[in-house]
Every structure is written in structure tokens, then in C-alpha cells.
Amino acid sequence: MTAHTVAVPKAALSKSERSSFQQVHCVGKGGVEKLTVVAGHPKVPGAHEIAIRVEFAGVCFADIAVRLGMYTVITAYPFVPGY
């Protein structure tokens, strides 16, 4: 598998692209067909909080195991995977 990286200058992003984000939601137990990408807006940090920009994220075994139903830590769907 070959990874490709595309650099996008910040000036090329619209204001809405800079102020929005995407989350992966798991809508039930199963394969990758149970994952959906949902657009949203970041919350405003509260007192003693900071906002960070995540440009890349990975998937760990625990995320996959939860999606497949191997871990029973999730009691309600949809949920946002991540540990």
C-alpha cells in the first residue's frame, strides 16, 4: 500500500473549512459499513481548555475491536471511536 500526501496551503482553505471538522461515527456493530463521516463545528474551549488542530489520526486495535463488538464498553450507538 502506498501513502500519498497532498499539501494544501492554509490560504486555499475557506473560512468554513478552517472552522469545521469531521468525525467518524460508528452506528452499530459490524464492518466498515457501520462507519459514517459526519461534519460538525468544533466547540469553543471553556476555562482551562485549549483547542488543537488534528490533521491526521490513526486507528488502533481497540477502536476496531469495539466496532466489531469484541469489547462491550459501548452501550449506545452512534459513538465516536477513540482512546
Secondary structure, 3 states (H helix, E strand, C coil): CCCCCCCCCHHHCCHHHHCCEEEEEECCCCCHHHEEEEEECCCCCCCCCCCCCCCCCCCCHHHHHHHHCCCCCCCCCCECCCC
